[in-house]
Amino acid sequence: MDFTFTEDQLLFQESVADFLRAEVTPEKTRALWETETGRSDELWQQLAELGLTGMTVPEAHGGLGMNEVDFVLLAIECGYVALSEPLLQTVLVSVPTLIASGHDDICKEWLPKIAGGEARVVTGLVENSLVEDADSADLFLLEKHGGLYAVTRDKLVARYNESVDPGRKLFSVEFNTADAVLLADGDVAAALISGAINRGALAAAAQSLGLAQRMIDLTVQYTSERKQFGVAIGTFQAVKHHMANIAYKLEYARAPLYRAANSLVNNAATQDRDVSHAKLAATEVGQLAAKNCIQAHGAMGYTWEVDLHIFMKRAWALNNTWGDVAFHKQRVADYVFADGVGLGAASTFG
């Protein structure tokens, strides 16, 4: 059995990485923080021209008809640059939720707009409490009283809540169900909400790996240039150990992430466990990278001028987004302590 990514998937990742690293620089990120919405219509259109906004939209609606396995590598690259645009919210969470709802009218109206870069869509659930981009997104999939609703921006009352990460625009929102379209209720809504949580957690996990790698790269560069006693501090064994402790955890977190994406694509019975495993492993790396990298930077790491804080703050924020540590540990524990569960190497491919 071949678990490797295809050549096309890897080439697409490389081309997207090149684009993002050229267009989503720390300087441009800081400039967007000073704007009203913190978002760039020009950048969103560029993402659409690359086909990214339509990746999970079915071909019948103008998209590419791809899936989570195709997108997970790109999600890592979004993390590497700390992309603030709601690309993952739209493509990895909201589009599959819309499709799974089976609401033909909403799908026919909105999926072509999403694929063409004409609409941003975000999902707000009770699990997250705050909704992203309520001032700039066009359509919202919101949970209320056990139902899942599609709501346009003009039907929302939104109040801004400041985040530790200036790149995240968070709002508490209210809406009248009479002004919204009911996508599902009861058990159907519960299934859609569970799927959205899993895809949101997958997106957070993938971004965390990208963020961790970026923090390592920034720190290696800094410690190669910063000198003490006439030599670069990166040559000191203690600094090397800090980076090595992140790097090995980063590599071990990749496999659970890829398995989680595969589980979602194939609607595996273990998808809750697999996603939670990936989220825990990836966000642990993100937290460790933030801790070790700021320590390696010393006092400079605490300053606004150093780019490291852009990525640290995103890692901190993602740690408790789409389910906190306790939520995901409980899901893994429910599996591990269940009667008759198969654990160990003998059960890996069972």
N, C-alpha and C positions, 0 to 999 in steps of 0.2 A: 504494500500500500504506500502510495507516494503522498507525503504530507507537505511537500514544498510548494511554494507559490510558483505560478507559471511565469515564463519569460515576459509575457505581455503585462502581467500584474506588476512585476518588478520594474519594467521600463516605465510604466505609467507612474509608479511611485517616484521614480527618479525625476521624471519631467515635472511632476507636481511639486516635488521638493525644491527643484531649481527655481520654479516660479515663485513659490511662497517665500523662499529665502531672499529673493531679489525684491519682492514687492511688500512684504510684511516685515519691515526692519524695525528695530527698537525706536529709531527716530520717528518713523511714521506712526508707530503705536502711540508714542507719547503725544504726537500732534493730534491724533484722534481723541485722546482723553480730553482735550481742550474744546472739542466740538459739543454741540447740544446732545446729540444721540450717541456719539462715540462710534458711529458706523459710517462706512464709505459706500455710496451707491456705485461709484466707479469700480471699486474693488469687487463688489458683488457681481457686476456685469462681467468682469474679467473671469471670475470663477465660473460664471454661466457659460462663457465662450469656451472654456476648457472642458465643458461637459460635466462639471462637478455637481452643479445643482440638480441635474437630471439623472444622476447615476442610478438611483433606486426607483425612479419613475418608470413605469412600464413603457415599452416602445409604442404601444397604442396611444399613449398620451404625450408622445414626443420626447420620451426619455431614453436611457440606455438599457434599462431592464436588468441592472446588475444587483448585487446583494452585499450583505455584511462582510463576507470574506473578501470581496473585491475592494471594499472601502476601508477595511481596518488598517491597512498600511498607510493610506492617505490620512486617516485620523491621527496616526502617530506624527505625521509631518505637520498637521495642524497644531498639535501640541508643541512641536519643536519651535515654532514661531509664536506661540501663544496667540493664535488667531482669535480675534474677538467676534468676527462676523458669525451669525448663527448657522453656519454651514452644517455642522453635525446635528444641531437641533432640528434643522429642516430635513436633511437627507437621511440621517441615520435613525432618527426617532419619529418625527412627525409623518413623513411620507409612508413608511411601512404601517403606521397606525391608521392612517386614512384608508390605505388599501385594504387592511384587515377589517375595517369597519363595514365594508361592503356598501357604503352609501354612495350610490352611483352619481347622484346629482352633484354632490360636493366634490367627488373625484373628477368628474368631467369638467367642472368649473375651475378647480384649483391646481390639479396636477400639471396641465399644460403651462400654467403660469409659473409654477415652481421650476419646471424644466427649462423654461425660457429666461429665467432670472428675473421675472416680473413680481415675484412674491417670496417673502420670507415667512416661514411658519414655525411657531414654537409650541411646545407642549408644557402645560403647567399642571402638576399633580399635587395632591395633598402631601405626599411624601416629601416634596421639595418646599412647600409652603409659599415661596416667592417665585415669581414668573420673570423670565428673562425678556428683555427687549420689548416691553409692553408699549414703549413709545415709538418703536420703529418697525416692528413686525406687522404683517398684514392680516394673518389669520392665526387664531389660537385654539388649541385643543385643550380644553380645561375640564378638570374633574370637579363635580359638585353633587353632593348628596348621593353618591354611588353611581351617578351617570357621567357620561363623557360627552361634552358639547363642543361644537365648532362655533367660534365667536369671532366676529371681525373687530378690528381695533376701535371703530367708532362706537361699539356697543359696550366698551369697558370703562370702568372707573379705576384708574391706576394711581397708586401713591409710591413715589420713589423711596427705595431703601438703599442706603450707601453700603457698598461692599468693601471688604479688605482689598479686593482686586479692582483697580479703577477700570479695567477692561470689561468687567461684567456689569451690566445695567440691570438691577433687580427691582421688582415692583410687587407690592401686594395689590391684588386686583379683585374687583367685584363685578358681577354681571347678573342680569335678570334672565332667567332661563327662557322667558317668553320671547326674548330678543335673540336667542341662539338656536342652533340646529342640533337636535339630539341625535348623536351618532349611535349611541347604544346605552342600555341600562341593564341592571341585573347581572347575571353571570357573564353575558357577552361583554359588558363594560368592564367587569373585573378582569377578564382575560386580556382585553385591550390595554388596560392600565398596567397589568403585570408585564405585558410585552414591552410597553413603553419604558417602564422602569429598567428592564433588562437591557434594552438598547441604549438608554441613557447611561447606564452604568458601564456598558461596553465602551461608549464614547469617552467617558471620563477616564477609564482605565487606559485606553489607547493614548489619550492626550498626556496622561501622567508619565508614560514611558518616553514620549517625545520631550516633555519638559525636563525629565531627569537627564536625558542625553544632552540637552542644551545647557543645563547647569554644569554638567561635567565639562563640556567643551569650553564654556566661558571661564571656568576655574582653571583648567589646564593652561589656557592662554594667559590668564592673569599670573599664575604662579610660575610660568616660564619667563615672564618679564620682570616680576617683582623680585628684587635682590635683597639679601641680608647677609652680612659677613662676606660680601663680595661674590656670592653665588645665588643663583635662582632658587627661591624657596621651594619650587617644585621638585628639586633634587632631594629634599629632606624626606626621610623615610616616613615620618608621621603624616606628611601631606599625601604621599603616595598611598599610604594605607587608607586614608579617608576616601580617596577616589576609587581605589580597588574595591572597597566595601560596597560602594554604590554600583560599580560596574558588574560585579558578579550577580548581585540581586536583580539588576536590570536584565541580564541575559536569562535568568531563571524565570522571570515574569513574562517573557515573550510567549512561551509555549501555552500557558494557561489563557493568555489573551487570544491567541489564534484558535485554541480549542473552543473558547466561548463563542467566537464569531461563527465557527462551523456548527456549533450546537444550535444557534439561533436560525441559521439558514436551513438546517434539517429538522427544526422543531423537535429536538431531542428531549426525551423525558427528563434528562439531567441538566437542562439549560439553566435553571435557577442556581443550582450548585456551581455550574461551570462559570457563569457570569460573576457570581459572588467571589469565587476563588480568584478570578482574574482581577476584579476590582480591588480586593484586599492586597494581592501581591503587587499590583501596579502602583496603587496609592501609597503603599509602604515604601516603595522605592522613591516616589516623589517626595515624601516627607523626609526620608533619609538624605536625599540629594540636597534639599533645601537646608537642612541642618549642617551637613558636612561642608557644603560649598560656602555657606556664609562664614563658617569657622575658618576655612582656608583663606578667605578674603580678608579676615581680620576686621578691624574697625571700618575699613572701606566698604565692606559688604552691607553695612547698615545705612549707607547713604542713598539718597534719592538718585544721585547722578550715576551710580553703577547700575548697569542693565540687569544684573542678577535678580533684583527684586521683582522685575516684571514676571519672571518665571516662577520664583518662589511663591508669590502671592497667588498665582493661578493654581499651583500645586496644593497650597493650603485650602483654597476654595473647593477644589474638586474632591478633596478627601471626604467631605460630608455632603456631597451633591449626589443625587440619584441613589440615596440610601447611605447612611453613615456606617462607620465601622461595626457598630453593634448589630445593625440590621443584617449586614452581609455575613458576619461571624455566626449569627443565629441560623441563617440559611445553610451554611456549611455544616454547622453542628447538627442540625436536623437530619442531614444526610448521614453524617459519620456515626451518630448514635442510634440510628434506626435499626430495628431488628432485621437480621439476615443480610445486612449490607456487605457487599464484597469489597474488601480493602486490600491493598498491596499489589505487587507486580503481577500476581497471578490473575487479577481481575481487570487489569488495564484495558484489555481488548475484549472483555467479556460482554 
